């Protein structure tokens, strides 16, 4: 059984890149040797972060820490 923690609610501004961000977070973590749980958690965090900005890219100036 896999235990994946529930993602925290965020204020979504633009969901344009939510799926792409989720996939990128999952694949980057998994390829980097992360477990399934770590990979899904990283994917949730990245998708939650990207939907808080307009467009498909998080600004470089954003104060954030993902993964």
Protein Blocks (a to p, Z undefined) as FASTA:
>chain_A
ZZdddddddddfblklmmmmmmmmmmmmmmnopafklmmmmmmmmmmmmmmpgcjbdcfk
lccdeZZ
